[in-house]
Amino acid sequence: MFGGQNIDTAWVGKTITLFVDHNVKYGSKIVSGLRIRLIDPKQDAVTAFWTAARKMGLTQQEGLDHVKECGGDFEKALVALNSPF
């Protein structure tokens, strides 16, 4: 994920998300396992925007139109969505 042969140095200071995946194949069995996901601020902004848009009752097209009005910037669109003005 972060490159380098030495994970003791390559991973220092990096931010990740740990989560449980209940559908890991281990041999012929399906078991629970620990997964690691890279935190992607851009994806977090997209997810936060669509979560807020759904709570407000926006359709997908209305959400897309709003993002387009904000120049395609989901962070800016989320701030505008939550703004009282």
C-alpha positions, -999 to 999 in steps of 0.1 A, spaced: 0 0 0 28 24 9 56 8 -10 90 -1 3 103 -34 15 107 -23 51 72 -19 66 87 -7 99 96 25 81 73 27 51 42 27 73 53 51 101 31 81 103 5 68 77 -32 69 84 -53 39 77 -87 24 86 -90 -10 101 -123 -29 98 -137 -63 102 -148 -82 70 -171 -111 78 -166 -127 44 -129 -135 42 -121 -168 25 -95 -188 45 -89 -221 27 -123 -235 20 -141 -216 48 -156 -181 51 -144 -164 83 -142 -130 98 -109 -112 92 -92 -78 97 -88 -56 67 -68 -25 61 -81 4 40 -62 35 30 -79 67 40 -87 87 10 -98 123 18 -114 127 -16 -135 96 -12 -144 106 23 -157 139 9 -178 121 -18 -193 98 8 -200 126 32 -217 146 5 -240 118 -7 -249 109 29 -259 145 36 -277 148 2 -298 117 9 -307 129 44 -319 161 27 -340 141 3 -321 152 -28 -324 129 -59 -292 117 -75 -297 142 -104 -302 171 -79 -270 160 -61 -251 158 -93 -264 193 -104 -253 207 -70 -218 193 -73 -216 206 -109 -225 241 -96 -196 238 -71 -171 230 -99 -171 193 -93 -156 198 -58 -174 175 -33 -159 192 -3 -172 226 -15 -206 211 -24 -209 196 11 -202 229 27 -227 247 5 -253 219 11 -250 225 49 -250 263 46 -281 281 56 -277 306 27 
